Amino acid sequence: MPPSPLFGDDQVDIAALREKDSVRWAAIPSDVIPLSAAEPDFPAPREITEALRTYAASGHFFYETTGGRASLKAVLAGVLRARHDIPAQPEQIHLTLGTTAAIYLVIQHFCGQGDECIIMDPVDPWFGLATDAARARRVYWRVDATTGRFEPGQLRKLITPRTRLITFCNPQNPLGLVMTAGELRAIGELAIEHGLMVMADEVWGELVYAPHRHVSLASLGPDIARQTVTLYGPSKTFGIPGLRVGSVAMPSVEHAQALMKTAERLGSAQGHTSLAQIAVETAYRDCWYWRDAFLEHLRAMRDYCVERLNQMPGVSCQVPQATSLLWLNISATGMSSQQLADFLLEKARVAVVPGTEAWFGPGAEGYVRLCFSSSKDILRQALDRMERALGELRR
């Protein structure tokens, strides 16, 4: 099937990305191709642009309602119910300045000094940094070396009287794994058994490749839903990370009110712009066609990149079940993750994210992360450069 015209090679304007300070393109030398930050290189859906233009033309830029617009929270609750079977009402939704802010807020809400917060290893760095900010202790739930998955049986062994929160990311960044309903149910039952809350970061939940299917923890029955806090957002789904809107779906109105008090204490209860909220409401209401075409494009780019990379010397990767990320095993090169990332930057002029402890946790060493949410032409150029550079290691 030919690629969607929305995501053709001519849709990526590198000069504009650099000019507008894209984190992927503006912070690197002009001859480097970035496969780093987990954001797309494509323009957002046209409906979002039109909605922003119409609203801006009114000339009204007032303070917004604390905690987010009622209309946006109603749309979000409807999306969570319809697409993910999460029993959310608008009064249970709290808007945040992106999903990273949601991670910080929820961990600060449930954890304090001396508490323990369980986080995956490897995982996005913000989980650990947010735990540190709460003055809690990181407890790593590490991927099983045999199965390559996060085993609930191992999770049970990590729970102590100091545990306050279990966190996980599903679909998983950086591994691209989709947790099964059985795995999720086991987590939920552990939470009920020990009286613990679970924070489920599901920001990648709309970018899952068939035959895999995203299952929300909070959809697995009322008992589990009462223990679950769900993080959700439009940044990955609609390519609008710079608008900085995320959301937290709390298990009850009372929980949401308590979270608001924490947000007020931290000074983060306000801050959403009218423009950002208008854009996100438009995305969830009118732009699912864009997400469908984007997912089709990502599947094609995933398959292309995996095939190319697995033919290169010293590296290998599994086919991700979700996300726009590849977790590349580079242990056969004999280099550390940082050394390989530095080598690719110097010799190939390609930027990747090293699997260092600072980025993803102690279990990340021996890997680098690549983002493939770009055009095929850009990916082909980057992979050609990597192939030539890695070939030098064999000489």
DRENMARKOL-566560 format. One record per residue (C-alpha): residue in one letter; x, y, z. Coordinates in Angstrom, 1 decimal, always signed. Layout:
! DRENMARKOL-566560
<site aa="A" xx="X" yy="Y" zz="Z"/>
...
END
This chain:
! DRENMARKOL-566560
<site aa="M" xx="+0.0" yy="+0.0" zz="+0.0"/>
<site aa="P" xx="+1.5" yy="+3.4" zz="-1.0"/>
<site aa="P" xx="+2.3" yy="+5.8" zz="+1.9"/>
<site aa="S" xx="-0.3" yy="+8.3" zz="+2.9"/>
<site aa="P" xx="+0.3" yy="+11.8" zz="+1.3"/>
<site aa="L" xx="+0.1" yy="+13.2" zz="+4.9"/>
<site aa="F" xx="+3.4" yy="+11.4" zz="+5.6"/>
<site aa="G" xx="+5.2" yy="+11.5" zz="+2.3"/>
<site aa="D" xx="+8.9" yy="+12.6" zz="+1.9"/>
<site aa="D" xx="+7.8" yy="+16.1" zz="+0.9"/>
<site aa="Q" xx="+5.9" yy="+16.6" zz="+4.2"/>
<site aa="V" xx="+9.1" yy="+17.0" zz="+6.3"/>
<site aa="D" xx="+10.4" yy="+20.6" zz="+6.1"/>
<site aa="I" xx="+13.8" yy="+20.4" zz="+7.8"/>
<site aa="A" xx="+14.5" yy="+24.1" zz="+7.4"/>
<site aa="A" xx="+11.2" yy="+24.9" zz="+9.2"/>
<site aa="L" xx="+11.9" yy="+22.4" zz="+11.9"/>
<site aa="R" xx="+15.2" yy="+24.0" zz="+12.6"/>
<site aa="E" xx="+13.8" yy="+27.5" zz="+12.4"/>
<site aa="K" xx="+11.0" yy="+26.7" zz="+14.9"/>
<site aa="D" xx="+13.4" yy="+25.1" zz="+17.4"/>
<site aa="S" xx="+12.3" yy="+21.5" zz="+17.1"/>
<site aa="V" xx="+14.1" yy="+19.7" zz="+19.9"/>
<site aa="R" xx="+15.0" yy="+17.0" zz="+17.3"/>
<site aa="W" xx="+16.5" yy="+19.3" zz="+14.7"/>
<site aa="A" xx="+17.4" yy="+22.7" zz="+16.2"/>
<site aa="A" xx="+19.9" yy="+21.6" zz="+18.9"/>
<site aa="I" xx="+22.2" yy="+19.7" zz="+16.6"/>
<site aa="P" xx="+24.7" yy="+20.5" zz="+13.8"/>
<site aa="S" xx="+23.1" yy="+21.0" zz="+10.4"/>
<site aa="D" xx="+24.7" yy="+17.9" zz="+9.0"/>
<site aa="V" xx="+23.3" yy="+15.5" zz="+11.6"/>
<site aa="I" xx="+20.1" yy="+13.5" zz="+11.2"/>
<site aa="P" xx="+18.3" yy="+13.1" zz="+14.6"/>
<site aa="L" xx="+16.6" yy="+9.8" zz="+15.4"/>
<site aa="S" xx="+16.4" yy="+10.9" zz="+19.0"/>
<site aa="A" xx="+13.5" yy="+12.7" zz="+20.6"/>
<site aa="A" xx="+10.2" yy="+10.8" zz="+20.5"/>
<site aa="E" xx="+8.3" yy="+13.2" zz="+18.4"/>
<site aa="P" xx="+7.3" yy="+13.2" zz="+14.7"/>
<site aa="D" xx="+8.7" yy="+15.4" zz="+12.0"/>
<site aa="F" xx="+5.3" yy="+15.9" zz="+10.3"/>
<site aa="P" xx="+2.9" yy="+18.8" zz="+10.5"/>
<site aa="A" xx="-0.1" yy="+18.4" zz="+12.8"/>
<site aa="P" xx="-3.6" yy="+17.8" zz="+11.5"/>
<site aa="R" xx="-5.0" yy="+20.7" zz="+9.5"/>
<site aa="E" xx="-8.1" yy="+20.9" zz="+11.7"/>
<site aa="I" xx="-5.9" yy="+21.8" zz="+14.6"/>
<site aa="T" xx="-4.2" yy="+24.6" zz="+12.6"/>
<site aa="E" xx="-7.6" yy="+26.0" zz="+11.6"/>
<site aa="A" xx="-9.0" yy="+25.8" zz="+15.1"/>
<site aa="L" xx="-6.0" yy="+27.7" zz="+16.4"/>
<site aa="R" xx="-6.3" yy="+30.3" zz="+13.7"/>
<site aa="T" xx="-10.0" yy="+30.9" zz="+14.3"/>
<site aa="Y" xx="-9.6" yy="+31.2" zz="+18.0"/>
<site aa="A" xx="-6.6" yy="+33.5" zz="+17.7"/>
<site aa="A" xx="-8.5" yy="+35.8" zz="+15.4"/>
<site aa="S" xx="-11.0" yy="+36.5" zz="+18.1"/>
<site aa="G" xx="-8.3" yy="+38.4" zz="+20.1"/>
<site aa="H" xx="-9.3" yy="+36.9" zz="+23.4"/>
<site aa="F" xx="-6.6" yy="+35.4" zz="+25.6"/>
<site aa="F" xx="-7.9" yy="+35.2" zz="+29.1"/>
<site aa="Y" xx="-6.9" yy="+33.2" zz="+32.1"/>
<site aa="E" xx="-8.4" yy="+29.7" zz="+31.8"/>
<site aa="T" xx="-10.4" yy="+27.7" zz="+34.4"/>
<site aa="T" xx="-8.2" yy="+26.1" zz="+37.0"/>
<site aa="G" xx="-7.6" yy="+22.5" zz="+36.3"/>
<site aa="G" xx="-8.7" yy="+22.7" zz="+32.6"/>
<site aa="R" xx="-11.8" yy="+23.5" zz="+30.5"/>
<site aa="A" xx="-14.9" yy="+21.6" zz="+31.3"/>
<site aa="S" xx="-15.5" yy="+20.9" zz="+27.6"/>
<site aa="L" xx="-12.1" yy="+19.4" zz="+27.1"/>
<site aa="K" xx="-12.4" yy="+17.2" zz="+30.2"/>
<site aa="A" xx="-15.8" yy="+16.0" zz="+28.9"/>
<site aa="V" xx="-14.2" yy="+15.1" zz="+25.6"/>
<site aa="L" xx="-11.3" yy="+13.3" zz="+27.3"/>
<site aa="A" xx="-13.6" yy="+11.3" zz="+29.6"/>
<site aa="G" xx="-15.6" yy="+10.3" zz="+26.5"/>
<site aa="V" xx="-12.5" yy="+9.1" zz="+24.7"/>
<site aa="L" xx="-11.3" yy="+7.1" zz="+27.6"/>
<site aa="R" xx="-14.7" yy="+5.4" zz="+28.0"/>
<site aa="A" xx="-15.3" yy="+4.8" zz="+24.3"/>
<site aa="R" xx="-11.8" yy="+3.7" zz="+23.2"/>
<site aa="H" xx="-10.4" yy="+2.2" zz="+26.4"/>
<site aa="D" xx="-13.3" yy="+1.1" zz="+28.6"/>
<site aa="I" xx="-12.0" yy="+3.3" zz="+31.4"/>
<site aa="P" xx="-15.0" yy="+4.4" zz="+33.6"/>
<site aa="A" xx="-14.0" yy="+8.0" zz="+33.7"/>
<site aa="Q" xx="-16.2" yy="+11.1" zz="+34.2"/>
<site aa="P" xx="-15.1" yy="+14.7" zz="+33.5"/>
<site aa="E" xx="-14.9" yy="+15.4" zz="+37.2"/>
<site aa="Q" xx="-12.2" yy="+12.7" zz="+37.5"/>
<site aa="I" xx="-9.9" yy="+14.3" zz="+34.9"/>
<site aa="H" xx="-7.1" yy="+16.6" zz="+35.8"/>
<site aa="L" xx="-5.1" yy="+18.4" zz="+33.1"/>
<site aa="T" xx="-1.4" yy="+18.7" zz="+33.3"/>
<site aa="L" xx="+1.3" yy="+20.5" zz="+31.3"/>
<site aa="G" xx="+2.2" yy="+17.4" zz="+29.4"/>
<site aa="T" xx="+2.5" yy="+13.7" zz="+30.4"/>
<site aa="T" xx="+5.9" yy="+14.4" zz="+32.1"/>
<site aa="A" xx="+4.2" yy="+16.9" zz="+34.4"/>
<site aa="A" xx="+1.5" yy="+14.2" zz="+35.1"/>
<site aa="I" xx="+4.2" yy="+11.7" zz="+36.2"/>
<site aa="Y" xx="+5.7" yy="+14.3" zz="+38.5"/>
<site aa="L" xx="+2.4" yy="+15.3" zz="+40.0"/>
<site aa="V" xx="+1.1" yy="+11.8" zz="+40.6"/>
<site aa="I" xx="+4.3" yy="+10.5" zz="+42.2"/>
<site aa="Q" xx="+4.5" yy="+13.6" zz="+44.4"/>
<site aa="H" xx="+0.9" yy="+13.1" zz="+45.4"/>
<site aa="F" xx="+1.4" yy="+9.5" zz="+46.6"/>
<site aa="C" xx="+5.0" yy="+9.4" zz="+47.7"/>
<site aa="G" xx="+7.2" yy="+11.3" zz="+50.1"/>
<site aa="Q" xx="+10.5" yy="+11.0" zz="+51.9"/>
<site aa="G" xx="+11.3" yy="+7.5" zz="+52.9"/>
<site aa="D" xx="+8.6" yy="+5.9" zz="+50.7"/>
<site aa="E" xx="+9.3" yy="+3.5" zz="+47.9"/>
<site aa="C" xx="+8.1" yy="+3.9" zz="+44.3"/>
<site aa="I" xx="+8.3" yy="+0.9" zz="+41.9"/>
<site aa="I" xx="+9.4" yy="+1.9" zz="+38.4"/>
<site aa="M" xx="+10.3" yy="-0.2" zz="+35.4"/>
<site aa="D" xx="+13.9" yy="-0.8" zz="+34.2"/>
<site aa="P" xx="+14.4" yy="+0.3" zz="+31.5"/>
<site aa="V" xx="+11.9" yy="+3.1" zz="+31.3"/>
<site aa="D" xx="+11.6" yy="+6.8" zz="+30.4"/>
<site aa="P" xx="+13.9" yy="+8.8" zz="+32.7"/>
<site aa="W" xx="+11.1" yy="+11.0" zz="+34.1"/>
<site aa="F" xx="+9.8" yy="+8.1" zz="+36.3"/>
<site aa="G" xx="+13.1" yy="+8.0" zz="+38.2"/>
<site aa="L" xx="+13.6" yy="+11.8" zz="+38.3"/>
<site aa="A" xx="+10.1" yy="+12.3" zz="+39.6"/>
<site aa="T" xx="+10.7" yy="+9.7" zz="+42.3"/>
<site aa="D" xx="+13.8" yy="+11.5" zz="+43.3"/>
<site aa="A" xx="+11.9" yy="+14.9" zz="+43.4"/>
<site aa="A" xx="+9.4" yy="+13.3" zz="+45.8"/>
<site aa="R" xx="+12.4" yy="+12.2" zz="+48.0"/>
<site aa="A" xx="+11.2" yy="+8.7" zz="+47.7"/>
<site aa="R" xx="+13.4" yy="+5.7" zz="+46.8"/>
<site aa="R" xx="+13.5" yy="+4.1" zz="+43.3"/>
<site aa="V" xx="+12.7" yy="+0.4" zz="+43.3"/>
<site aa="Y" xx="+13.5" yy="-1.1" zz="+39.9"/>
<site aa="W" xx="+11.2" yy="-3.7" zz="+38.3"/>
<site aa="R" xx="+13.5" yy="-5.1" zz="+35.8"/>
<site aa="V" xx="+12.8" yy="-6.8" zz="+32.5"/>
<site aa="D" xx="+13.2" yy="-10.5" zz="+32.8"/>
<site aa="A" xx="+16.4" yy="-11.5" zz="+31.0"/>
<site aa="T" xx="+14.8" yy="-14.8" zz="+29.8"/>
<site aa="T" xx="+11.4" yy="-13.7" zz="+28.6"/>
<site aa="G" xx="+12.2" yy="-10.1" zz="+27.7"/>
<site aa="R" xx="+9.1" yy="-9.0" zz="+29.6"/>
<site aa="F" xx="+8.2" yy="-7.5" zz="+32.9"/>
<site aa="E" xx="+7.0" yy="-10.5" zz="+35.0"/>
<site aa="P" xx="+4.3" yy="-9.8" zz="+37.7"/>
<site aa="G" xx="+5.9" yy="-12.6" zz="+39.8"/>
<site aa="Q" xx="+9.0" yy="-10.5" zz="+40.1"/>
<site aa="L" xx="+6.9" yy="-7.4" zz="+40.9"/>
<site aa="R" xx="+5.5" yy="-9.2" zz="+44.0"/>
<site aa="K" xx="+9.0" yy="-9.6" zz="+45.4"/>
<site aa="L" xx="+9.6" yy="-5.8" zz="+45.3"/>
<site aa="I" xx="+6.6" yy="-4.8" zz="+47.5"/>
<site aa="T" xx="+7.5" yy="-3.9" zz="+51.0"/>
<site aa="P" xx="+5.8" yy="-2.0" zz="+53.9"/>
<site aa="R" xx="+7.4" yy="+1.2" zz="+52.5"/>
<site aa="T" xx="+5.9" yy="+0.8" zz="+49.0"/>
<site aa="R" xx="+3.4" yy="+3.5" zz="+48.2"/>
<site aa="L" xx="+3.0" yy="+3.4" zz="+44.4"/>
<site aa="I" xx="+3.5" yy="+1.0" zz="+41.5"/>
<site aa="T" xx="+4.2" yy="+2.7" zz="+38.2"/>
<site aa="F" xx="+4.5" yy="+1.3" zz="+34.7"/>
<site aa="C" xx="+4.4" yy="+2.5" zz="+31.1"/>
<site aa="N" xx="+2.1" yy="+0.6" zz="+28.7"/>
<site aa="P" xx="+2.9" yy="+0.5" zz="+25.8"/>
<site aa="Q" xx="+6.4" yy="+0.6" zz="+27.1"/>
<site aa="N" xx="+9.0" yy="+3.2" zz="+26.3"/>
<site aa="P" xx="+11.7" yy="+2.2" zz="+25.3"/>
<site aa="L" xx="+11.0" yy="-1.5" zz="+24.6"/>
<site aa="G" xx="+7.9" yy="-1.1" zz="+22.5"/>
<site aa="L" xx="+6.1" yy="-3.8" zz="+24.4"/>
<site aa="V" xx="+2.4" yy="-4.1" zz="+24.9"/>
<site aa="M" xx="+1.3" yy="-5.7" zz="+28.1"/>
<site aa="T" xx="-1.2" yy="-8.5" zz="+27.9"/>
<site aa="A" xx="-4.5" yy="-8.5" zz="+29.8"/>
<site aa="G" xx="-3.2" yy="-11.3" zz="+32.0"/>
<site aa="E" xx="-0.1" yy="-9.4" zz="+32.9"/>
<site aa="L" xx="-2.1" yy="-6.3" zz="+33.7"/>
<site aa="R" xx="-4.7" yy="-8.2" zz="+35.8"/>
<site aa="A" xx="-1.9" yy="-9.7" zz="+37.9"/>
<site aa="I" xx="-0.6" yy="-6.2" zz="+38.6"/>
<site aa="G" xx="-4.0" yy="-5.0" zz="+39.5"/>
<site aa="E" xx="-4.6" yy="-7.9" zz="+41.8"/>
<site aa="L" xx="-1.3" yy="-7.3" zz="+43.6"/>
<site aa="A" xx="-2.3" yy="-3.7" zz="+44.1"/>
<site aa="I" xx="-5.6" yy="-4.7" zz="+45.6"/>
<site aa="E" xx="-3.9" yy="-7.3" zz="+47.8"/>
<site aa="H" xx="-1.5" yy="-4.8" zz="+49.2"/>
<site aa="G" xx="-3.7" yy="-1.7" zz="+49.2"/>
<site aa="L" xx="-1.5" yy="+0.1" zz="+46.7"/>
<site aa="M" xx="-2.2" yy="+2.6" zz="+44.0"/>
<site aa="V" xx="-1.0" yy="+2.0" zz="+40.4"/>
<site aa="M" xx="+0.0" yy="+4.8" zz="+38.0"/>
<site aa="A" xx="-0.4" yy="+3.5" zz="+34.4"/>
<site aa="D" xx="+1.2" yy="+5.8" zz="+31.8"/>
<site aa="E" xx="-0.8" yy="+5.0" zz="+28.6"/>
<site aa="V" xx="+0.3" yy="+7.9" zz="+26.5"/>
<site aa="W" xx="+1.5" yy="+5.5" zz="+23.7"/>
<site aa="G" xx="-1.8" yy="+3.6" zz="+23.8"/>
<site aa="E" xx="-3.1" yy="+4.8" zz="+20.5"/>
<site aa="L" xx="+0.0" yy="+3.7" zz="+18.6"/>
<site aa="V" xx="-0.2" yy="-0.1" zz="+18.8"/>
<site aa="Y" xx="+0.3" yy="-2.4" zz="+15.8"/>
<site aa="A" xx="-2.1" yy="-5.2" zz="+15.0"/>
<site aa="P" xx="-2.5" yy="-8.0" zz="+16.0"/>
<site aa="H" xx="-1.5" yy="-6.5" zz="+19.3"/>
<site aa="R" xx="-4.1" yy="-4.6" zz="+21.3"/>
<site aa="H" xx="-3.8" yy="-2.0" zz="+24.0"/>
<site aa="V" xx="-5.7" yy="-2.9" zz="+27.2"/>
<site aa="S" xx="-6.1" yy="-0.3" zz="+29.9"/>
<site aa="L" xx="-5.5" yy="-1.4" zz="+33.5"/>
<site aa="A" xx="-8.5" yy="+0.6" zz="+34.7"/>
<site aa="S" xx="-10.8" yy="-1.3" zz="+32.2"/>
<site aa="L" xx="-10.3" yy="-4.7" zz="+34.1"/>
<site aa="G" xx="-13.1" yy="-4.3" zz="+36.5"/>
<site aa="P" xx="-14.3" yy="-1.9" zz="+39.3"/>
<site aa="D" xx="-12.0" yy="-3.3" zz="+42.0"/>
<site aa="I" xx="-8.8" yy="-2.7" zz="+39.8"/>
<site aa="A" xx="-10.2" yy="+0.6" zz="+38.5"/>
<site aa="R" xx="-10.4" yy="+1.9" zz="+42.1"/>
<site aa="Q" xx="-6.6" yy="+1.4" zz="+42.5"/>
<site aa="T" xx="-5.6" yy="+2.8" zz="+39.1"/>
<site aa="V" xx="-4.5" yy="+6.3" zz="+38.0"/>
<site aa="T" xx="-4.3" yy="+6.6" zz="+34.2"/>
<site aa="L" xx="-2.1" yy="+9.0" zz="+32.4"/>
<site aa="Y" xx="-3.2" yy="+9.9" zz="+28.9"/>
<site aa="G" xx="-2.3" yy="+12.5" zz="+26.3"/>
<site aa="P" xx="-2.4" yy="+13.7" zz="+22.7"/>
<site aa="S" xx="+1.3" yy="+14.3" zz="+22.0"/>
<site aa="K" xx="+2.2" yy="+10.9" zz="+20.5"/>
<site aa="T" xx="-1.3" yy="+10.3" zz="+18.9"/>
<site aa="F" xx="-1.6" yy="+13.5" zz="+17.0"/>
<site aa="G" xx="+2.0" yy="+14.8" zz="+16.8"/>
<site aa="I" xx="+1.5" yy="+17.8" zz="+19.1"/>
<site aa="P" xx="+4.0" yy="+17.4" zz="+22.0"/>
<site aa="G" xx="+4.9" yy="+21.1" zz="+22.0"/>
<site aa="L" xx="+1.3" yy="+22.0" zz="+23.1"/>
<site aa="R" xx="+2.1" yy="+20.5" zz="+26.5"/>
<site aa="V" xx="-1.2" yy="+19.0" zz="+27.4"/>
<site aa="G" xx="-1.5" yy="+15.7" zz="+29.4"/>
<site aa="S" xx="-4.2" yy="+14.3" zz="+31.6"/>
<site aa="V" xx="-4.6" yy="+12.3" zz="+34.7"/>
<site aa="A" xx="-7.8" yy="+10.2" zz="+35.1"/>
<site aa="M" xx="-8.2" yy="+9.5" zz="+38.9"/>
<site aa="P" xx="-10.3" yy="+6.6" zz="+40.2"/>
<site aa="S" xx="-12.9" yy="+8.9" zz="+41.8"/>
<site aa="V" xx="-14.0" yy="+12.5" zz="+42.1"/>
<site aa="E" xx="-12.6" yy="+12.6" zz="+45.7"/>
<site aa="H" xx="-9.2" yy="+11.4" zz="+44.4"/>
<site aa="A" xx="-9.3" yy="+14.1" zz="+41.7"/>
<site aa="Q" xx="-10.0" yy="+16.8" zz="+44.3"/>
<site aa="A" xx="-7.1" yy="+15.6" zz="+46.4"/>
<site aa="L" xx="-4.8" yy="+15.6" zz="+43.4"/>
<site aa="M" xx="-5.9" yy="+19.2" zz="+42.7"/>
<site aa="K" xx="-4.8" yy="+20.2" zz="+46.2"/>
<site aa="T" xx="-1.4" yy="+18.7" zz="+45.5"/>
<site aa="A" xx="-1.2" yy="+20.6" zz="+42.3"/>
<site aa="E" xx="-2.1" yy="+23.8" zz="+44.1"/>
<site aa="R" xx="+0.6" yy="+23.1" zz="+46.7"/>
<site aa="L" xx="+3.2" yy="+22.5" zz="+43.9"/>
<site aa="G" xx="+2.0" yy="+25.6" zz="+42.0"/>
<site aa="S" xx="+1.0" yy="+23.6" zz="+38.9"/>
<site aa="A" xx="-2.8" yy="+23.8" zz="+39.1"/>
<site aa="Q" xx="-2.9" yy="+26.5" zz="+36.5"/>
<site aa="G" xx="-1.0" yy="+27.2" zz="+33.3"/>
<site aa="H" xx="-2.9" yy="+25.7" zz="+30.4"/>
<site aa="T" xx="-3.3" yy="+28.2" zz="+27.5"/>
<site aa="S" xx="-6.6" yy="+28.6" zz="+25.7"/>
<site aa="L" xx="-4.8" yy="+27.7" zz="+22.4"/>
<site aa="A" xx="-3.4" yy="+24.4" zz="+23.7"/>
<site aa="Q" xx="-6.8" yy="+23.3" zz="+25.0"/>
<site aa="I" xx="-8.6" yy="+24.3" zz="+21.9"/>
<site aa="A" xx="-6.1" yy="+22.3" zz="+19.8"/>
<site aa="V" xx="-6.4" yy="+19.2" zz="+21.9"/>
<site aa="E" xx="-10.2" yy="+19.3" zz="+22.0"/>
<site aa="T" xx="-10.1" yy="+19.6" zz="+18.2"/>
<site aa="A" xx="-7.7" yy="+16.7" zz="+17.9"/>
<site aa="Y" xx="-9.8" yy="+14.3" zz="+20.0"/>
<site aa="R" xx="-13.0" yy="+15.3" zz="+18.3"/>
<site aa="D" xx="-12.0" yy="+15.6" zz="+14.6"/>
<site aa="C" xx="-8.5" yy="+14.1" zz="+13.9"/>
<site aa="W" xx="-8.7" yy="+10.3" zz="+14.3"/>
<site aa="Y" xx="-8.3" yy="+9.9" zz="+10.6"/>
<site aa="W" xx="-4.8" yy="+11.5" zz="+11.0"/>
<site aa="R" xx="-3.9" yy="+9.0" zz="+13.7"/>
<site aa="D" xx="-5.0" yy="+6.1" zz="+11.6"/>
<site aa="A" xx="-2.9" yy="+7.3" zz="+8.6"/>
<site aa="F" xx="+0.1" yy="+8.0" zz="+11.0"/>
<site aa="L" xx="-0.1" yy="+4.5" zz="+12.4"/>
<site aa="E" xx="-0.1" yy="+3.0" zz="+8.9"/>
<site aa="H" xx="+3.0" yy="+5.1" zz="+8.1"/>
<site aa="L" xx="+4.7" yy="+4.1" zz="+11.3"/>
<site aa="R" xx="+4.1" yy="+0.4" zz="+10.7"/>
<site aa="A" xx="+5.8" yy="+0.7" zz="+7.3"/>
<site aa="M" xx="+8.7" yy="+2.6" zz="+8.7"/>
<site aa="R" xx="+9.1" yy="+0.2" zz="+11.6"/>
<site aa="D" xx="+9.3" yy="-2.8" zz="+9.2"/>
<site aa="Y" xx="+11.7" yy="-1.0" zz="+6.9"/>
<site aa="C" xx="+14.0" yy="+0.0" zz="+9.8"/>
<site aa="V" xx="+14.0" yy="-3.3" zz="+11.6"/>
<site aa="E" xx="+14.9" yy="-5.2" zz="+8.3"/>
<site aa="R" xx="+17.7" yy="-2.8" zz="+7.6"/>
<site aa="L" xx="+19.2" yy="-2.7" zz="+11.1"/>
<site aa="N" xx="+19.2" yy="-6.5" zz="+11.5"/>
<site aa="Q" xx="+21.4" yy="-6.7" zz="+8.5"/>
<site aa="M" xx="+24.0" yy="-4.4" zz="+9.9"/>
<site aa="P" xx="+27.1" yy="-5.8" zz="+11.8"/>
<site aa="G" xx="+27.1" yy="-5.8" zz="+15.5"/>
<site aa="V" xx="+23.5" yy="-4.7" zz="+16.1"/>
<site aa="S" xx="+20.1" yy="-6.3" zz="+16.3"/>
<site aa="C" xx="+16.5" yy="-5.3" zz="+17.3"/>
<site aa="Q" xx="+13.2" yy="-6.9" zz="+17.9"/>
<site aa="V" xx="+10.0" yy="-5.7" zz="+16.1"/>
<site aa="P" xx="+8.2" yy="-3.3" zz="+18.5"/>
<site aa="Q" xx="+4.6" yy="-4.1" zz="+19.2"/>
<site aa="A" xx="+3.8" yy="-0.4" zz="+19.7"/>
<site aa="T" xx="+5.3" yy="+3.2" zz="+19.8"/>
<site aa="S" xx="+7.6" yy="+4.8" zz="+17.2"/>
<site aa="L" xx="+10.7" yy="+3.6" zz="+18.9"/>
<site aa="L" xx="+13.3" yy="+0.9" zz="+18.3"/>
<site aa="W" xx="+15.5" yy="-0.5" zz="+21.1"/>
<site aa="L" xx="+18.7" yy="-1.5" zz="+19.4"/>
<site aa="N" xx="+20.9" yy="-4.1" zz="+21.0"/>
<site aa="I" xx="+24.5" yy="-3.0" zz="+20.3"/>
<site aa="S" xx="+26.4" yy="-5.3" zz="+22.8"/>
<site aa="A" xx="+28.0" yy="-7.2" zz="+19.9"/>
<site aa="T" xx="+29.9" yy="-4.0" zz="+18.9"/>
<site aa="G" xx="+32.0" yy="-4.2" zz="+22.1"/>
<site aa="M" xx="+31.1" yy="-0.6" zz="+22.8"/>
<site aa="S" xx="+29.1" yy="+0.8" zz="+25.7"/>
<site aa="S" xx="+25.8" yy="+2.5" zz="+24.9"/>
<site aa="Q" xx="+27.4" yy="+6.0" zz="+25.2"/>
<site aa="Q" xx="+30.4" yy="+5.0" zz="+23.2"/>
<site aa="L" xx="+28.2" yy="+3.7" zz="+20.4"/>
<site aa="A" xx="+26.0" yy="+6.8" zz="+20.4"/>
<site aa="D" xx="+29.1" yy="+9.0" zz="+20.3"/>
<site aa="F" xx="+30.5" yy="+6.9" zz="+17.5"/>
<site aa="L" xx="+27.3" yy="+7.2" zz="+15.4"/>
<site aa="L" xx="+27.3" yy="+10.9" zz="+16.0"/>
<site aa="E" xx="+30.9" yy="+11.4" zz="+14.9"/>
<site aa="K" xx="+31.2" yy="+8.8" zz="+12.1"/>
<site aa="A" xx="+27.6" yy="+8.6" zz="+10.7"/>
<site aa="R" xx="+26.3" yy="+12.1" zz="+11.8"/>
<site aa="V" xx="+23.2" yy="+10.4" zz="+13.2"/>
<site aa="A" xx="+21.9" yy="+11.2" zz="+16.7"/>
<site aa="V" xx="+20.5" yy="+8.4" zz="+18.9"/>
<site aa="V" xx="+19.7" yy="+8.1" zz="+22.6"/>
<site aa="P" xx="+22.2" yy="+6.0" zz="+24.5"/>
<site aa="G" xx="+20.9" yy="+3.4" zz="+26.9"/>
<site aa="T" xx="+22.7" yy="+4.8" zz="+29.9"/>
<site aa="E" xx="+21.5" yy="+4.6" zz="+33.5"/>
<site aa="A" xx="+20.8" yy="+8.3" zz="+33.5"/>
<site aa="W" xx="+18.5" yy="+8.0" zz="+30.6"/>
<site aa="F" xx="+16.7" yy="+4.7" zz="+31.1"/>
<site aa="G" xx="+17.9" yy="+2.9" zz="+34.3"/>
<site aa="P" xx="+20.7" yy="+0.4" zz="+35.1"/>
<site aa="G" xx="+19.2" yy="-2.3" zz="+32.9"/>
<site aa="A" xx="+19.5" yy="-0.2" zz="+29.7"/>
<site aa="E" xx="+23.2" yy="-0.7" zz="+29.1"/>
<site aa="G" xx="+24.0" yy="-2.4" zz="+25.8"/>
<site aa="Y" xx="+21.2" yy="-0.6" zz="+23.9"/>
<site aa="V" xx="+20.5" yy="+2.6" zz="+22.1"/>
<site aa="R" xx="+17.0" yy="+4.0" zz="+21.3"/>
<site aa="L" xx="+16.0" yy="+5.2" zz="+17.8"/>
<site aa="C" xx="+12.8" yy="+7.1" zz="+16.9"/>
<site aa="F" xx="+11.5" yy="+6.3" zz="+13.4"/>
<site aa="S" xx="+8.6" yy="+8.9" zz="+13.2"/>
<site aa="S" xx="+10.0" yy="+10.6" zz="+10.1"/>
<site aa="S" xx="+9.8" yy="+10.2" zz="+6.4"/>
<site aa="K" xx="+11.2" yy="+7.2" zz="+4.6"/>
<site aa="D" xx="+13.8" yy="+9.4" zz="+2.7"/>
<site aa="I" xx="+15.2" yy="+10.7" zz="+6.0"/>
<site aa="L" xx="+15.3" yy="+7.3" zz="+7.5"/>
<site aa="R" xx="+17.0" yy="+5.8" zz="+4.5"/>
<site aa="Q" xx="+19.7" yy="+8.5" zz="+4.6"/>
<site aa="A" xx="+20.2" yy="+7.8" zz="+8.3"/>
<site aa="L" xx="+20.4" yy="+4.1" zz="+8.0"/>
<site aa="D" xx="+22.7" yy="+4.3" zz="+5.0"/>
<site aa="R" xx="+25.1" yy="+6.4" zz="+7.1"/>
<site aa="M" xx="+24.8" yy="+4.0" zz="+10.1"/>
<site aa="E" xx="+25.5" yy="+1.0" zz="+7.8"/>
<site aa="R" xx="+28.7" yy="+2.5" zz="+6.4"/>
<site aa="A" xx="+29.9" yy="+3.6" zz="+9.9"/>
<site aa="L" xx="+29.2" yy="+0.2" zz="+11.5"/>
<site aa="G" xx="+30.9" yy="-1.5" zz="+8.6"/>
<site aa="E" xx="+34.1" yy="+0.3" zz="+9.6"/>
<site aa="L" xx="+34.1" yy="-1.5" zz="+12.9"/>
<site aa="R" xx="+34.6" yy="-4.9" zz="+11.1"/>
<site aa="R" xx="+37.7" yy="-3.7" zz="+9.2"/>
END
